[in-house]
Amino acid sequence: MAAEILSAGGQRVEVFDAMPSVGRKFLLAGRGGLNLTHSEAPKLFVSRYGARHKEVGSWLDVFGPQQLREWARGLGVETFVGSSGRVFPREMKAAPLLRAWLHRLRGAGVVFHPRHRWLGWIADRRGLRFASPAGEVTVEPDAVVLALGGGSWARLGSDGAWTQLLIARGIEVQALRPANCGFNVAWSEHLSHRFAGTPVKAIRASFLTPDGNLIRRDGEFLITKHGVEGSLIYALSGLLRDCIEATGSATLHLDLAPGREQQRLAGDLARPRGRDSLASHLRRHAGINSVKAALLHEYADAADLATTDKLATRIKSLPLKLLSPRPLDEAISSAGGVAFAALDDHLMLRAMPGIFCAGEMLDWEAPTGGYLLTASFASGRAAGLGVLNWLGGLKSTVNVE
């Protein structure tokens, strides 16, 4: 996006990418259907960026969800709003959009250099060193946009190695941490072996933050060998991660039957069991399937299972203790990165004039649902405009991915 803004502004633009081809993480994001953005009201949309809503909001004021949809239309990609409010391309895939975009950029004169991994600066602070198939090469641009990604999915290029290069230049960088991630749980061997890979559907999760806010979310999650992951967990992952960092663990309370009031549930469970096992009784009268029953046995003691009132209480509020986030490289995205205090309003490093930063390498995070892509696009546009503002009449720049 920065390259597009700069080429349209009359600049000569070259993009250096560490990978054999560009946009690999973008393509992965669209593997199951490219969730480009979201259709919700602007105020609610901006609130999804949490503590960084003001900074990200300044980019979105200029290039928000509607502008992104119009931009995609300009590439011949029509979009639609799904039942959840999420916005997708008609074809659902990322590849057609990326192909059309690269074709337009190359037609505008943007030059791409794949397999060029950034090694850092040369003596003049703005000159760049790259490892390439032909050996080390150097480039001395008038301005640079760094768009180096976060620290998740390193095999696609975003390995976070850039953090040490910036720290060595005195740039404030917050440690990269997993976001939209799974968590480790101390499952019993039986549950881990029997139910790993099983979805737990129709759940309401409640989380009491350390400062006393009660957060509730409906949805589903997946049991894994090591713990839990999935959309419901991702939606709360930032809060859960921060709680674990502050207190050592985080506890979610699961409502396994969100469609039933506790009093009604207790009444249903009080029906005569006859020859039914407890598992059959739970399934027939409480809608509790095998994986939910396994969770009950995992965390409820014998006394909880012995009486209908206590059993109903546990079904409506089952404590699930999360021990730690899964590793950063497994996460969908990352938190942390270049501190906003190190940047001016145009996303230029205050300590290194002419060096701009964009995308996930900045210290912001967002849930899934199109928010990550929208803000990344908008930040690239903001950085490109910042370069044009800074360059004035100069005619050459470099964009680094």
Secondary structure, 3 states (H helix, E strand, C coil): CHHHHHHHCCCEEEEECCCCCCCHHHHHHCCCCCCCEECCCHHHHHHCCHHHHHHHHHHHCCCCHHHHHHHHHHCCCCEEECCCCEEEECCCCCHHHHHHHHHHHHHCCCEEECCCEEEEECCCCCCEEEEECCEEEEECCCCEEECCCCCCCHHHCCCCCHHHHHHHCCCCEEEEEEECCCEECCCCHHHHHHHCCCEEEEEEEEEECCCCCEEEEEEEEEECCCEEECHHHHHHHHHHHHHHHHHCCEEEEEECCCCCCHHHHHHHHCCCCCCCCHHHHHHHHHCCCHHHHHHHHHHCCHHHHHCHHHHHHHHHCEEEEECEECCHHHCCEEEEEECHHHECCCCEECCCCCEEECHHHECCCCCCCCHHHHHHHHHHHHHHHHHHHHHCCCCEEEEEC
